[in-house]
């Protein structure tokens, strides 16, 4: 049996996992800042940060090339300082997937943190807790399920990422060809059974993810 | 025994910052002016009072600003301007740019609906303020939590979640949690409104029995006649965001009934719009 079709699977899992971790860290941090602080232009910034959710992935890919490409602002700095290029690498695919899935975590983290009643945070404050401990011991546990559910959605989105990945990382078999890109290539090349296998695999994977995130949303304790 | 000062429009500045005599060390000075904005409404709170007794009741109808004043004492609400001094310590002074954060005020707070952490057991709720950043509780702190569980009759419920215990047990958990850190001042926000009438009287008796074991000054917010009568030495009467009067309740009570003292204050509060 030809096992080459497994490379896109493991690449997709690796890319999606790393992208989700990056999006989780930045998304929860941003969600907390939006929960905790008031500043001018806050809702406008919320909209801008949520844009990757609604913009066509090719538009995002274009932005990323402008930013990270050889002549891009960040890309040039990365190349001159670390000798790193992200274009046409799987690491570039990680960035693309992270950007695309970030809003899902940011949005759910902000909503979940806003859903934590202030009295719980206040109670912790009167008991001597500094803000970072209030966040870790009160906000995170109480908002945890919402954040986790958002994270699962983000992972599923990262797994299925196509457009932005194609533009920034390309579609190089054995190097940057993720699962969704492999499905596209297989269909184009008339390899129908390979396409079917991959499609089945990604469908099952995404179903499981959605089912688990749904279960996480059912309450475990009552207030 | 208790030094009560009737409030005039304001407290002479410098009076309490200059010398720290024994009265200062016992009194609570609150002179705040702030605005609270909720969508569509703006509430002006201008609360000025000074009281030196160990049990102070902030009394008034709902929406009169007494709970906000309590929040300001705890450091959970920052007034626009003014001064808050508790037992010789300056917690807030807008002119001197002093604002001690809530976590450093060493004030215990019993919230109106208790605000027990739903994800933690009764034991972990009580131990919350004693938890070190890393590692388990210290031996002495574990002993303290056990002692509080025992005192509040919660030993059997220690491993249960707040949702699994009765209203009275929840209240005692919240009290034990507030007392665990050894606060220098205890703030009680409408401690009995979440309970129905027959349970209320029982809880009031229980709560005060527990509190008698702790020699700790208290400030209670209430709009309930019976609560105030059982509790207050000094009464600070609120009406529409203002302090109407500071009453030496204990002294007045010798010659008057609770209704005779409180009814006119309630009426005044309703008329001052």
Boltz contact constraints between the chains, C-beta under 6 A:
constraints:
  - contact:
      token1: [A, 119]
      token2: [B, 111]
      max_distance: 6.0
  - contact:
      token1: [A, 119]
      token2: [B, 115]
      max_distance: 6.0
  - contact:
      token1: [A, 120]
      token2: [B, 115]
      max_distance: 6.0
  - contact:
      token1: [A, 122]
      token2: [B, 76]
      max_distance: 6.0
  - contact:
      token1: [A, 123]
      token2: [B, 115]
      max_distance: 6.0
  - contact:
      token1: [A, 125]
      token2: [B, 102]
      max_distance: 6.0
  - contact:
      token1: [A, 125]
      token2: [B, 103]
      max_distance: 6.0
  - contact:
      token1: [A, 126]
      token2: [B, 74]
      max_distance: 6.0
  - contact:
      token1: [A, 126]
      token2: [B, 102]
      max_distance: 6.0
  - contact:
      token1: [A, 126]
      token2: [B, 107]
      max_distance: 6.0
  - contact:
      token1: [A, 126]
      token2: [B, 109]
      max_distance: 6.0
  - contact:
      token1: [A, 127]
      token2: [B, 128]
      max_distance: 6.0
  - contact:
      token1: [A, 127]
      token2: [B, 129]
      max_distance: 6.0
  - contact:
      token1: [A, 127]
      token2: [B, 181]
      max_distance: 6.0
  - contact:
      token1: [A, 128]
      token2: [B, 103]
      max_distance: 6.0
  - contact:
      token1: [A, 128]
      token2: [B, 129]
      max_distance: 6.0
  - contact:
      token1: [A, 129]
      token2: [B, 103]
      max_distance: 6.0
  - contact:
      token1: [A, 141]
      token2: [B, 119]
      max_distance: 6.0
  - contact:
      token1: [A, 221]
      token2: [B, 118]
      max_distance: 6.0
  - contact:
      token1: [A, 221]
      token2: [B, 161]
      max_distance: 6.0
  - contact:
      token1: [A, 221]
      token2: [B, 163]
      max_distance: 6.0
  - contact:
      token1: [A, 222]
      token2: [B, 163]
      max_distance: 6.0
  - contact:
      token1: [A, 223]
      token2: [B, 118]
      max_distance: 6.0
